[in-house]
């Protein structure tokens, strides 16, 4: 997979997960849709996602730095 795509996915996933985890955005959306019964499992999904996405971004940064040290050409977009 392209390193820049990994980085983009990690950053966007981190931001979306943080917004849903630290603000009541997801609670309001699900409550307005009438499916607030699904709120019981949010912690089981959001907290691991909040660990996975920053980890993915960190891995992509590590790969970019390693490629830069080796003098490898930057991957195409």
Short mmCIF file of the C-alpha atoms (twelve columns), coordinates in Angstrom:
data_MODEL
# 
_entry.id   MODEL 
# 
loop_
_atom_site.group_PDB 
_atom_site.id 
_atom_site.type_symbol 
_atom_site.label_atom_id 
_atom_site.label_alt_id 
_atom_site.label_comp_id 
_atom_site.label_asym_id 
_atom_site.label_seq_id 
_atom_site.Cartn_x 
_atom_site.Cartn_y 
_atom_site.Cartn_z 
_atom_site.pdbx_PDB_model_num 
ATOM 1  C CA . UNK A 1  0.000   0.000  0.000  1 
ATOM 2  C CA . UNK A 2  1.137   3.526  -0.713 1 
ATOM 3  C CA . UNK A 3  2.759   5.165  2.322  1 
ATOM 4  C CA . UNK A 4  1.029   8.485  1.764  1 
ATOM 5  C CA . UNK A 5  -2.334  6.713  1.647  1 
ATOM 6  C CA . UNK A 6  -1.531  5.019  4.958  1 
ATOM 7  C CA . UNK A 7  -0.665  8.372  6.487  1 
ATOM 8  C CA . UNK A 8  -3.819  10.012 5.159  1 
ATOM 9  C CA . UNK A 9  -5.972  7.126  6.441  1 
ATOM 10 C CA . UNK A 10 -4.341  7.250  9.870  1 
ATOM 11 C CA . UNK A 11 -4.775  10.998 10.274 1 
ATOM 12 C CA . UNK A 12 -8.360  11.134 9.000  1 
ATOM 13 C CA . UNK A 13 -9.345  8.094  11.065 1 
ATOM 14 C CA . UNK A 14 -7.767  9.613  14.172 1 
ATOM 15 C CA . UNK A 15 -9.612  12.889 13.733 1 
ATOM 16 C CA . UNK A 16 -12.983 11.241 13.087 1 
ATOM 17 C CA . UNK A 17 -12.554 8.860  16.020 1 
ATOM 18 C CA . UNK A 18 -11.479 11.664 18.342 1 
ATOM 19 C CA . UNK A 19 -14.475 13.789 17.369 1 
ATOM 20 C CA . UNK A 20 -16.828 10.884 18.015 1 
ATOM 21 C CA . UNK A 21 -15.065 9.892  21.230 1 
ATOM 22 C CA . UNK A 22 -14.537 13.246 22.925 1 
ATOM 23 C CA . UNK A 23 -17.666 15.083 21.830 1 
ATOM 24 C CA . UNK A 24 -21.252 13.942 21.873 1 
ATOM 25 C CA . UNK A 25 -21.403 14.128 18.064 1 
ATOM 26 C CA . UNK A 26 -22.118 10.438 17.564 1 
ATOM 27 C CA . UNK A 27 -24.585 10.384 20.463 1 
ATOM 28 C CA . UNK A 28 -26.530 13.266 18.943 1 
ATOM 29 C CA . UNK A 29 -26.519 11.743 15.464 1 
ATOM 30 C CA . UNK A 30 -27.639 8.308  16.641 1 
ATOM 31 C CA . UNK A 31 -30.213 9.815  18.997 1 
ATOM 32 C CA . UNK A 32 -31.674 11.928 16.216 1 
ATOM 33 C CA . UNK A 33 -31.891 8.868  13.968 1 
ATOM 34 C CA . UNK A 34 -33.718 6.918  16.669 1 
ATOM 35 C CA . UNK A 35 -31.063 4.270  17.078 1 
ATOM 36 C CA . UNK A 36 -29.654 5.364  20.428 1 
ATOM 37 C CA . UNK A 37 -29.851 1.743  21.625 1 
ATOM 38 C CA . UNK A 38 -26.612 1.194  19.688 1 
ATOM 39 C CA . UNK A 39 -24.738 3.525  22.059 1 
ATOM 40 C CA . UNK A 40 -23.881 0.683  24.440 1 
ATOM 41 C CA . UNK A 41 -21.129 -0.711 22.199 1 
ATOM 42 C CA . UNK A 42 -19.509 2.594  21.248 1 
ATOM 43 C CA . UNK A 43 -16.721 2.319  23.834 1 
ATOM 44 C CA . UNK A 44 -15.834 -1.133 22.553 1 
ATOM 45 C CA . UNK A 45 -15.307 0.267  19.062 1 
ATOM 46 C CA . UNK A 46 -14.125 3.861  19.506 1 
ATOM 47 C CA . UNK A 47 -11.408 3.318  22.109 1 
ATOM 48 C CA . UNK A 48 -9.551  0.613  20.132 1 
ATOM 49 C CA . UNK A 49 -9.978  2.694  16.972 1 
ATOM 50 C CA . UNK A 50 -8.418  5.617  18.832 1 
ATOM 51 C CA . UNK A 51 -5.364  3.416  19.363 1 
ATOM 52 C CA . UNK A 52 -5.246  1.850  15.886 1 
ATOM 53 C CA . UNK A 53 -5.497  4.970  13.710 1 
ATOM 54 C CA . UNK A 54 -2.691  6.953  15.398 1 
ATOM 55 C CA . UNK A 55 -0.607  3.783  15.276 1 
ATOM 56 C CA . UNK A 56 -1.254  3.541  11.553 1 
ATOM 57 C CA . UNK A 57 -0.224  7.162  11.086 1 
ATOM 58 C CA . UNK A 58 2.943   6.609  13.134 1 
ATOM 59 C CA . UNK A 59 3.816   3.554  11.031 1 
ATOM 60 C CA . UNK A 60 3.371   5.576  7.838  1 
ATOM 61 C CA . UNK A 61 5.622   8.371  9.176  1 
ATOM 62 C CA . UNK A 62 8.238   5.756  10.078 1 
ATOM 63 C CA . UNK A 63 8.069   4.313  6.545  1 
ATOM 64 C CA . UNK A 64 8.346   7.767  4.958  1 
ATOM 65 C CA . UNK A 65 11.420  8.604  7.051  1 
ATOM 66 C CA . UNK A 66 13.014  5.240  6.287  1 
ATOM 67 C CA . UNK A 67 12.460  5.773  2.552  1 
ATOM 68 C CA . UNK A 68 13.935  9.276  2.803  1 
ATOM 69 C CA . UNK A 69 17.042  7.956  4.575  1 
ATOM 70 C CA . UNK A 70 17.573  5.308  1.926  1 
ATOM 71 C CA . UNK A 71 17.240  7.863  -0.826 1 
ATOM 72 C CA . UNK A 72 14.363  5.976  -2.380 1 
ATOM 73 C CA . UNK A 73 12.173  7.972  -4.713 1 
ATOM 74 C CA . UNK A 74 8.927   9.178  -3.197 1 
ATOM 75 C CA . UNK A 75 5.968   6.977  -4.132 1 
ATOM 76 C CA . UNK A 76 3.535   8.291  -6.721 1 
ATOM 77 C CA . UNK A 77 0.199   9.562  -5.545 1 
# 
